[in-house]
Amino acid sequence: MSHKRIPKRRAAMAAGGVVALGAAAILLPNANASQDGGSSDDAAAAPRTLKAADASDLAARLAGLLGDSFAGSYYDSGARQLVVNVVPGDNNQVVVQAEKAGAKVREVDNSMGELRGGAQTLKAEAGIPGTAWAIDPRTNKILVTADSTVTGDRWDRLESTVDGLGSGMATVRKSAGTFKTFASGGDAIFGGGARCSLGFNVTAGDGSPAFLTAGHCGVAADQWSDAQGGQPIATVDQAVFPGEGDFALVRYDDPATEAPSEVDLGDQTLPISGAAEAAVGQEVFRMGSTTGLADGQVLGLDATVNYPEGTVTGLIQTDVCAEPGDSGGSLFTRDGLAIGLTSGGSGDCTVGGETFFQPVTTALAAVGATLGGEDGGAGAGDAGGAGAGAGEEGDAGGAGDAGDGGAGAGDTGDAGDAGDGAAVGGGGGSGLTG
């Protein structure tokens, strides 16, 4: 049986994006390098050198093993080691257990319970539009960010709440930009006067082809086309925004649509084998049809962002730049793992800033879809604006539970009702572009 394949339309990249893409392509052959081996005796005596995925798996196991002593973890991309924070108390055995498992152990003051409690206090007392927070395991503190709109009484309220958490619990930094969903530009999918980008092709629970994109796109329009003013080719099935995420499942109207599990890199494609959890310290790449390819590092997990439209929780915080038009786009690792969907942030790709992403794993679980060749699902497809392969082999993956603790307040408003052709997001997902 023949399958309909969405025509490719390559998105134009800025010159800087093209250079970065070339670098990523050169690095791609190393993506499947094997883990540096060592004997079991060596692993017990010193931290193991780990691939990204192995570090992430180890972090998840240690979180369960160490219990209340576990205080987060992160991936040291330079040393290619997992760093695990522990609050040993009177039980030094937890340090021995973590070291025997192959992690580098660091004793810290703040437990994960204390940090999560601090995040809950921020939710209750400082859920101010223009603020965001996530636990940073590298500092063992809550990282609180306030954008340029947080001034006067609102700044005083935020500062007072942070001070009330106690010394050594949180740090506050100012962002020059404004937290927003990226709402213009991009050349991707169109619906109801809004423009967005597809993040990843997936297989819905009933086996039909579909894709993930940002939730603020999904609440902006019910039907989407691959050309401005064109006939709809996909219909929103589920959308979440604001609240516990920023994601939508959109089903292709034609069940014969071919939705390959790959990402278009411009001159080649990157197969997507599945989805993975992000890790603090992990190097990641984002593709957007406004800004092309951008790279950076994961700063925090389970982040809370207080957008003007309402609060969104459970996001990935990064220093990857993005601009209006990059919403809905995909976040990748170089070895073909889907990490996130572009939600929003502040700044731009000239001065930098913060960008937040919806975890793909959470979105898949919520909508009951699968992604990757083994599951028969699909990753990013074959149209322009595809997410680029991401960071260096040793920079992916990492501590699974690092950075827990951001929690958000409120879920007011709805988002993404940009009119007159303004983009609600135009980020670099692929599989379908305008």
C-alpha positions in Angstrom: 0.0 0.0 0.0 1.4 3.4 -0.9 1.8 6.0 1.8 1.3 9.7 1.5 4.5 11.5 2.4 4.5 15.2 3.3 6.6 17.2 0.8 9.8 18.6 2.1 10.2 22.4 2.4 13.5 23.4 3.9 13.5 26.3 6.2 16.1 28.9 5.7 18.8 29.2 8.4 20.9 32.1 9.6 24.5 31.9 8.6 25.4 31.0 12.2 23.0 28.2 12.2 24.5 26.7 9.1 27.9 26.7 10.6 26.6 25.1 13.8 24.8 22.5 11.7 28.0 21.6 9.9 29.7 21.1 13.1 27.0 18.8 14.4 27.1 16.8 11.2 30.8 16.2 11.5 30.2 14.9 15.0 27.4 12.6 14.1 29.6 9.5 13.2 30.8 9.4 16.8 27.2 9.3 18.2 27.3 5.6 18.9 30.7 5.4 20.5 30.6 2.7 23.2 31.0 3.3 26.9 34.5 3.4 28.1 35.0 0.2 29.9 36.6 -0.7 33.2 36.7 -3.6 35.5 34.2 -4.0 38.3 37.0 -3.4 40.8 37.9 -0.1 39.1 34.2 0.9 39.1 34.0 0.4 42.9 37.2 2.3 43.5 36.6 5.4 41.3 33.7 7.1 39.4 33.0 5.3 36.2 33.3 7.0 32.8 29.8 6.9 31.4 27.8 7.4 28.2 24.9 9.8 28.6 22.2 7.1 28.7 24.1 5.0 31.1 24.6 8.0 33.5 20.8 8.6 33.3 20.0 5.0 34.2 22.5 5.0 37.0 21.0 8.2 38.5 17.5 6.7 38.4 18.7 3.6 40.3 20.6 5.6 42.9 17.6 7.8 43.6 15.7 4.7 44.7 18.7 3.2 46.5 19.6 6.2 48.5 16.1 7.3 49.5 16.0 10.4 51.6 19.8 10.8 51.4 19.6 11.4 47.6 19.7 15.2 47.0 19.8 15.3 43.2 22.4 14.5 40.6 23.9 15.9 37.4 26.1 14.9 34.5 29.7 16.2 34.4 30.1 16.3 30.6 33.8 17.1 30.7 34.7 14.1 32.9 31.8 12.0 31.6 30.8 11.1 35.1 27.6 11.1 37.1 27.8 13.4 40.2 25.4 12.4 43.0 24.5 14.7 45.9 23.9 13.0 49.2 23.0 14.2 52.7 24.8 11.5 54.7 23.7 12.4 58.2 24.8 9.6 60.5 24.7 7.0 57.7 28.0 7.0 55.8 27.0 3.8 54.2 25.0 5.8 51.6 28.2 7.3 50.3 29.8 3.9 50.0 26.8 2.6 48.1 26.8 5.4 45.6 30.6 5.1 45.0 30.4 1.4 44.5 27.7 2.0 41.9 30.2 4.1 40.0 29.0 7.7 40.8 31.1 10.6 42.0 29.6 11.5 45.4 29.3 15.0 46.8 28.0 15.7 50.3 25.6 18.6 50.4 23.5 20.4 53.0 20.1 20.6 51.5 18.0 17.5 51.1 15.7 17.0 48.1 12.7 17.2 50.5 13.9 20.6 51.8 14.4 21.9 48.3 11.0 20.6 47.1 9.5 22.2 50.2 11.1 25.5 49.2 9.7 25.2 45.7 6.2 24.6 47.1 6.6 27.8 49.2 7.5 29.7 46.1 4.4 28.3 44.4 2.2 29.4 47.3 3.7 32.8 48.0 5.4 34.0 44.8 3.6 32.7 41.8 4.2 36.0 40.0 4.0 36.3 36.2 7.5 36.6 34.9 9.2 34.3 37.4 10.5 30.7 37.1 12.3 28.3 39.4 13.9 24.9 39.3 16.3 23.0 41.6 19.9 23.2 40.5 21.8 20.1 41.8 25.1 21.7 40.9 24.6 24.4 43.5 22.2 22.4 45.7 19.9 25.3 45.7 16.7 26.5 44.0 17.5 28.7 41.1 14.9 31.5 40.9 14.8 33.6 37.7 12.8 36.9 37.4 12.3 38.6 34.1 12.3 42.3 33.4 8.6 42.7 34.3 9.2 41.8 37.9 9.8 45.1 39.6 8.6 47.2 42.5 6.2 45.4 44.9 6.4 42.2 42.9 10.2 42.1 43.2 10.0 42.8 46.9 7.5 40.0 47.3 9.8 37.6 45.5 12.9 38.6 47.3 11.1 38.4 50.7 9.8 34.9 49.9 13.3 33.7 48.9 14.8 35.2 52.0 12.2 33.4 54.1 13.4 30.1 52.8 16.6 30.5 54.8 20.2 31.0 53.9 21.7 28.7 51.3 18.3 27.5 50.0 17.9 29.6 46.9 19.5 32.2 44.6 17.7 34.8 42.5 18.9 36.2 39.2 17.4 38.7 36.8 16.7 38.1 33.1 16.9 41.0 30.7 14.0 39.6 28.6 10.4 38.7 29.3 9.1 35.2 29.7 6.6 34.4 26.9 5.6 31.7 24.6 7.5 32.4 21.3 4.7 33.8 19.3 5.8 35.0 15.9 7.9 34.0 12.9 8.8 30.5 11.8 7.7 28.6 8.7 5.9 25.5 9.8 2.2 24.5 10.4 -0.7 26.9 10.3 -4.1 27.0 11.9 -6.7 29.7 12.8 -4.3 32.5 12.1 -1.6 31.0 14.2 1.7 29.4 13.1 3.6 26.7 14.9 6.1 24.0 14.4 5.8 20.3 14.7 8.0 18.8 17.3 8.1 15.0 16.7 6.0 12.6 14.7 4.6 9.8 16.9 2.2 6.9 16.7 -1.0 7.5 18.6 -2.4 4.8 20.9 -4.7 3.4 18.2 -1.8 3.1 15.8 -2.6 6.1 13.7 0.1 8.7 12.7 0.2 11.9 14.7 2.7 14.5 16.0 3.5 16.4 19.1 3.8 20.1 19.3 3.5 22.8 21.9 0.2 22.9 23.9 -0.2 26.6 23.4 -0.3 25.9 19.7 -2.9 23.2 20.3 -5.2 25.5 22.2 -4.8 28.2 19.5 -6.5 26.2 16.7 -8.2 22.8 16.2 -7.0 22.1 12.7 -3.6 22.6 11.1 -2.3 22.7 7.5 1.2 22.6 6.0 0.8 25.9 4.1 -0.7 29.2 5.2 -4.3 29.2 4.0 -4.0 25.6 2.9 -6.4 22.8 3.5 -6.2 21.2 7.0 -4.2 18.0 7.2 -4.2 17.4 10.9 -6.6 17.8 13.9 -5.8 18.5 17.5 -6.6 15.4 19.7 -5.4 16.6 23.1 -3.8 19.8 24.3 -2.4 21.0 27.7 -1.6 24.6 28.4 -1.3 26.2 30.9 -1.1 23.9 33.8 0.9 20.6 34.1 2.8 21.0 30.8 2.8 22.6 27.4 2.1 19.9 24.8 -0.5 18.8 22.2 -1.1 15.6 20.2 -2.3 16.3 16.7 -3.5 13.5 14.5 -3.0 13.4 10.7 -6.3 13.4 9.0 -5.1 10.9 6.4 -4.3 7.6 8.2 -1.9 6.7 5.3 0.4 9.7 6.1 4.0 8.5 6.3 5.5 10.0 9.5 9.1 8.8 9.6 11.1 8.6 12.8 13.8 11.0 11.7 14.9 14.6 11.8 15.8 16.6 8.8 19.2 18.2 9.3 19.1 20.1 6.0 21.4 17.9 4.0 20.9 14.6 5.8 18.5 13.1 8.3 19.0 11.9 11.8 17.1 8.8 12.9 15.2 9.1 16.2 15.3 5.9 18.2 13.2 7.1 21.1 12.7 9.6 23.8 14.9 10.2 26.9 14.8 12.2 30.1 16.8 15.3 30.2 19.7 15.7 32.7 21.2 18.8 34.3 24.6 19.4 32.7 23.5 17.7 29.5 24.4 19.5 26.2 21.4 19.7 23.9 20.6 21.2 20.5 17.4 22.9 19.4 16.3 23.6 15.8 13.9 26.4 15.0 12.9 27.7 11.7 13.4 31.3 12.9 16.9 30.9 14.4 18.2 27.6 12.9 20.3 25.4 15.1 21.2 26.5 18.6 22.9 24.6 21.4 23.3 24.9 25.1 23.0 23.1 28.4 20.2 21.8 30.6 20.1 24.0 33.8 17.2 22.5 35.7 14.3 20.0 35.6 10.7 20.1 36.8 10.9 23.9 36.3 7.9 26.2 36.9 7.3 29.1 34.6 4.8 31.8 35.3 3.8 33.0 31.8 1.3 35.9 31.3 -1.3 33.3 30.2 -0.8 31.2 33.3 1.6 28.9 35.1 3.2 25.9 33.5 5.0 23.2 35.6 7.2 20.3 34.8 9.4 21.9 32.2 13.1 21.6 31.3 15.1 24.8 31.9 18.1 25.5 29.5 20.4 28.3 28.3 19.6 27.4 24.7 18.6 30.6 22.9 15.3 30.8 21.0 13.2 33.6 19.4 9.6 34.1 18.4 8.8 31.4 15.9 10.7 28.6 17.6 7.7 27.4 19.7 6.8 23.7 19.3 10.2 22.9 17.9 12.2 19.9 18.9 15.1 19.4 21.4 17.5 16.5 20.6 20.6 14.7 21.5 23.1 14.0 18.8 22.7 10.2 19.2 19.0 10.4 18.1 17.0 10.8 21.3 14.1 13.2 21.6 14.3 15.4 24.7 11.8 18.3 24.5 9.4 20.6 22.7 10.1 24.3 22.8 7.7 26.1 25.1 8.9 29.6 25.7 11.4 31.8 27.6 13.2 35.1 27.4 16.0 36.7 25.4 17.1 36.0 21.9 19.9 34.4 20.0 22.0 37.6 20.0 22.2 38.2 23.7 21.1 34.8 24.9 18.5 34.0 27.5 16.5 31.2 29.1 14.3 28.7 27.2 12.0 26.2 28.6 11.0 22.9 27.0 8.2 20.4 27.6 9.7 17.0 28.3 8.9 14.6 25.5 8.6 11.6 27.9 5.9 13.3 29.9 4.0 14.3 26.8 4.1 10.8 25.4 2.9 9.2 28.6 0.0 11.8 28.9 -1.3 11.3 25.4 -0.6 7.5 25.2 1.6 7.8 22.1 5.0 6.2 21.2 8.0 7.5 19.4 11.0 5.9 17.7 11.7 3.1 15.3 11.4 0.3 17.7 7.9 1.4 18.8 6.8 2.0 15.3 6.3 5.6 16.1 8.0 8.4 14.5 10.4 11.1 15.4 10.8 14.4 13.6 9.8 14.0 10.0 11.3 15.2 6.8 10.5 18.8 6.3 12.5 21.9 6.9 12.9 23.2 10.4 13.7 19.8 11.7 15.5 19.6 15.0 19.2 19.1 14.6 21.2 16.4 16.1 22.4 17.4 19.5 25.4 17.7 21.6 28.6 15.8 22.0 28.4 12.1 22.8 29.7 12.6 26.3 27.3 15.5 26.9 24.0 13.8 26.7 22.1 12.1 29.3 22.9 12.3 32.9 21.3 12.3 36.2 17.7 11.3 35.9 16.3 13.0 39.0 18.5 16.0 39.1 16.7 19.3 39.5 13.4 18.0 40.9 11.4 20.5 42.8 10.0 23.3 40.7 6.3 23.6 41.3 4.0 26.2 39.9 0.9 28.0 40.9 -2.2 28.8 39.1 -3.4 28.0 35.6 -5.1 31.1 34.5 -5.8 32.1 31.0 -5.2 30.4 27.8 -2.5 30.9 25.2 -1.6 31.1 21.7 -4.3 33.0 20.0 -2.0 35.0 17.8 -4.0 36.4 14.9 -3.3 37.8 11.4 -0.8 35.0 10.7 1.4 35.7 13.7 3.1 32.6 14.8 2.3 31.0 18.1 5.4 29.0 17.5 7.5 28.3 14.5 10.2 26.1 16.0 12.2 23.5 14.4 10.1 20.4 14.6 9.9 18.5 11.4 7.8 16.0 9.6 5.6 18.7 8.3 6.3 22.3 7.5 4.6 25.2 5.8 
